[in-house]
Amino acid sequence: VIPVGTYNNFARSLELPLDAEEAAKRIVDGKPRPIDVAWANDRPFFECLGLGMDAALFPVAEDIKSGAGLSRWLDFFRLAS
């Protein structure tokens, strides 16, 4: 997995490096490990994919969950409107 998305939740949940170069090194030097895979419409499904508003709001919502101040709430409402 080379994380290149907005929040990279899949890579974070696997505790992978978020830097693309470090993630590539992990592919070469790391050890494989099993992960759960689901199937939907005969296609593998690993977690989720967010585009558009979802991708824009997710990092702001994570900041808010982590205790960010009023400015992140204002960002959230500005992006959501």
PLY file of the C-alpha trace (Angstrom):
ply
format ascii 1.0
element vertex 81
property float x
property float y
property float z
element edge 80
property int vertex1
property int vertex2
end_header
0.00 0.00 0.00
1.37 3.39 -1.05
-0.73 6.04 0.74
-1.53 8.95 -1.57
-5.02 9.99 -0.43
-6.29 12.77 1.76
-6.24 10.99 5.10
-4.97 7.49 4.23
-7.13 5.76 6.84
-6.42 2.32 5.36
-2.65 2.83 5.62
-3.02 4.34 9.09
-5.09 1.38 10.30
-2.30 -0.94 9.12
0.31 1.32 10.78
2.10 1.88 7.47
4.36 4.86 6.75
2.41 7.79 5.31
5.39 8.97 3.27
5.27 7.31 -0.18
9.02 6.65 -0.29
9.00 5.09 3.19
5.97 2.99 2.24
7.81 1.74 -0.87
10.79 0.76 1.30
8.40 -1.15 3.57
7.14 -3.09 0.54
10.71 -4.11 -0.29
11.98 -4.68 3.27
8.85 -5.56 5.22
7.16 -8.87 5.94
3.74 -9.74 4.49
0.87 -10.11 6.91
-2.73 -11.14 6.40
-5.57 -8.62 6.46
-9.32 -9.03 6.15
-10.85 -8.61 2.71
-14.57 -8.29 2.02
-16.31 -8.74 -1.31
-18.99 -6.56 -2.91
-20.35 -7.28 -6.39
-17.58 -9.86 -6.92
-14.88 -7.27 -6.21
-12.51 -7.09 -3.24
-13.28 -4.38 -0.72
-10.77 -3.34 1.93
-12.32 -0.40 3.77
-13.72 2.75 2.26
-13.12 5.39 -0.35
-14.05 9.02 0.06
-14.29 11.54 -2.74
-15.45 15.12 -3.02
-17.08 16.47 0.12
-16.32 13.32 2.11
-12.59 13.62 1.38
-12.65 17.33 2.21
-14.52 16.91 5.51
-12.81 13.78 6.85
-9.52 15.36 8.00
-11.37 18.30 9.57
-13.71 15.92 11.41
-10.70 13.93 12.67
-9.15 17.17 14.00
-12.43 18.00 15.76
-12.54 14.51 17.31
-8.98 15.09 18.55
-10.02 18.25 20.37
-9.30 20.96 17.81
-10.71 24.37 18.57
-13.47 26.52 17.18
-11.60 27.35 13.97
-11.82 23.69 12.80
-15.56 23.67 13.51
-15.87 26.79 11.37
-13.83 25.06 8.64
-16.15 22.07 8.85
-19.30 24.17 8.41
-17.71 26.25 5.63
-16.74 23.11 3.69
-20.11 21.45 4.29
-22.16 24.36 3.00
0 1
1 2
2 3
3 4
4 5
5 6
6 7
7 8
8 9
9 10
10 11
11 12
12 13
13 14
14 15
15 16
16 17
17 18
18 19
19 20
20 21
21 22
22 23
23 24
24 25
25 26
26 27
27 28
28 29
29 30
30 31
31 32
32 33
33 34
34 35
35 36
36 37
37 38
38 39
39 40
40 41
41 42
42 43
43 44
44 45
45 46
46 47
47 48
48 49
49 50
50 51
51 52
52 53
53 54
54 55
55 56
56 57
57 58
58 59
59 60
60 61
61 62
62 63
63 64
64 65
65 66
66 67
67 68
68 69
69 70
70 71
71 72
72 73
73 74
74 75
75 76
76 77
77 78
78 79
79 80
